[in-house]
Amino acid sequence: MIDPMTVLAILAMAGVTYLTRVGGYVVLKNRALSPRATAVMEAAPGCVLISVIAPDFVSRNPADLAALAITLLAATRLSMLPTVVIGVASAGVLRWLIG
């Protein structure tokens, strides 16, 4: 059974990530950004994702640690969206299998 608060947290984080992307575009669409400002805008969703998975670094649950390793491996090879999908799916499957 999926905890409703977990689903709510995931949806809230997705909303914040989306608003970060759209808000930056709306506010800055007519301005020329410096390369540094562009890099900051591109890193914002990754920072949100890291804040979500950071507690798993100190987890004692083997399923969470394995999902974290899979997610980090995916992050080295894939873009943000496939990494998030793989991370969520691996955490769900491993928690179901291992507990």
N, C-alpha and C positions, 0 to 999 in steps of 0.2 A: 504494500500500500504506500502510495506516495504521500508524503506529508504536504498538506495544503500550504503551509507556511513556506516550504521549500519552493513549491511552484510559484507562489507569490513573489518570493525573493528573486527567482530567476526572471520572471516577467518584469519586475521592477528594474533589475539590472539591464535587461534588454532595452527597456524604455529609456533609461538614463543614457545608455550607449547611443541609441538612436537620436535622442535629443542633443547629445553632444555633437554628433555628426551634422545634423540638420541646423542646429543653432549656430555652429561655426560657419556654415555655408551662408546662412541668412544674414548674419551680422557682418561678415567679412567679404561678401560676394563682389563688391565694387572696389575693393582695395587690393593692392599688390603686396603680397606677404614676402617677408624675407625668407631665405631658406631655413633659418633657425625656427621661425614661427611656423612654417609649413611642417617641419619635423615634429614640433610640439603637438600640432593638431592631429597628425597621423598617429602619434603615440598614445593619445588619450584613451581610445578603446582598449588597447593592450594593458594600460594601467588599471582599468576597471577589472579586466579579466584576472590580472595578477592578484588584485585585492580579494578576489573571490577564491582563488585556489591556494593562496598563501597559508591559510590555516591547516591545509592538508600536509604541509611540510613538517608539522609537529604531530601529526596524527599517529595513533598506534594501531589503527585499523589497516590490515594488509591490503584490503580492497582499495582503500583511498590512496595508499602509497603506490600501488600498482597502477591505478588510474592516473595518478600524478606523473609517473614515469612515462606512461603512454602519451599523455598530453604534451609533456615536454619534448618527447621524441617527435611527435607530430608538428610541434611548433618550429622545430629546426628544419622541417622539410616542406611545410604547407603554409598557405596564407591563413588569415585569422578565422574566417568562417569554417573551413574544414577542420581546423584545430579545435574550435569550440564544439562542433558537432561530435568529433571523435572523443573529446574529453568528457562530454556529458554522457555519450553512449557507453564509453568504457567504464565510467563510474557507476552507471546504472546496472550494467551487466555484471560487473565484478562484485558489486554489493549484493546483487541477487544470488550469484554463485557462491561467494565466499562468506558474505554476511557482514 
